[in-house]
Amino acid sequence: MKEETATSTATVSGSETTVPFVDLMSPSKYLEIPILKAWRQTLLSAGYILGPQVESFEREFADLCSVRHAIGVANGTDALVLALKAAGVKPGSEVITAANSFIATAEAIVHSGAIPVFADIDPDYFTIDPKDVEKRVTTRTSAIVPVHLYGHPAAMDDILAVADRYKLTVIEDAAQAHGASFGSRMVGSMGEAGCFSFYPAKNLGACGDAGAVVTNDDEIAINVRKLRDHGGIQKYQHDVIGFNSRLDALQAAVLIAKMPYLADWNRQRREIAARYSHFLAGVPGIEIPSAAPHVSHVYHLYVIRVTRGNRDQLAAFLKAKGIHSGIHYPKTIPGTPAFGNRAGEWPVAEKYAEQVLSLPMHPELSEDQVRSVAKAIHEYTESVKELS
């Protein structure tokens, strides 16, 4: 699942400091030995596709998500496609999702044969607005795909209530929310199925592409297992037209080694987010993110809004100081050429696409680095104030 390019280091000639957007190298300090040991065992076993390592990962990840089933697949996009098809979403039906997700969410709906319908977002939490979802339900609607964007769970009680009123399927896109929870419920466990990506820069990342579908529905689990492996569970028994979307054992081994650290990494992300929010509170023209009181936000991304000055100018200002940032996302999905360059129907998402800026966020980020980022943002806002 292609996302913001994942780099372990970032250098800028002549810059004051260097703060990478992500850091994929530091975890290897304490994970190199167990990962290499697991890889050696896998290589010697010659069980490279599915097999015992994948089964072990599936059991452990199902436990983490508080569900009965986890099915490893090739990537997060495939997880969504397979979950939609396994849950019985019909070709030609409409599936409502957020206007501001990564494009893979909508691509998966199209590849499943359904038609994406985009809803606007909640102005406080960046996630899909249940009221706007309900306005877009028609007789053709079959499902809702809420996205737990940036690590913040969507408003699942309200989403599930809409789904219940109109007898709709709910498939959670949890690609950015490993270990997040809504009240006492883990993301991925509330709809008919939940879908995860293990792209390397995720909170729980592999060393390549990987994904999973989680569910409490036995029939959906069986269907996903068939669909991921050419339409059958047993060799040469093809019950349906399927896909080649199997999780390989080497990626499963990496995920098994990393999973025990996820809770601590998420705690560190929350602490870093709290530092950012403390240092940036009250800065003119900067809106800091907030978390709903009943959720556990895992801050895959820490996203501010630039409401004074220019977001792209701030990004350039930071880069000149050796601070790398990202934009998630510069266009709404319907605003992309792939979906018709449409605009005007999603005022909050469209406004936010012009304002959002993702600051460096990873568990290894030091307090000094956070201070450096905040100081640079203060400097930018002061320069904007002087010009206005």
Buried (B, 14 or more C-beta within 10 A) or exposed (E): BEBBEBBBEBEBEEBEBBBBBBBBEBBEEEBEEBBEEBBEBBEEEEBBEBBEBBEBBBEBBBEBBBBBBBBBBBBBBBBBBBBBBBBBBBEEBBBBBBBBBBBBBBBBBBBBBBBBBBBBBBBEBBBBBBEBBBEBBEEEBBBBBBBBBBBBBBBBEBBBEBBEEBEBBBBBBBBBBBBBBBEEBBBBBBBBBBBBBBBBBBBBBBBBBBBBBBBBBEEBBBBBBBBBBBBBEEEEEEBEEBBEBBBBBBBBBBBBBBBEBBEEBBEBBBBBBEBBBEBBEEBEBBBBBEBBEEBBBBBBBBBBBBEBBBBEEBBEBBBEBBBBBBBBBEBBBBBBEEBEEBEEBBEBBBBBBBBBBBBBBBBBBEEEBBEBBBBBBBEBBEEBEEEE
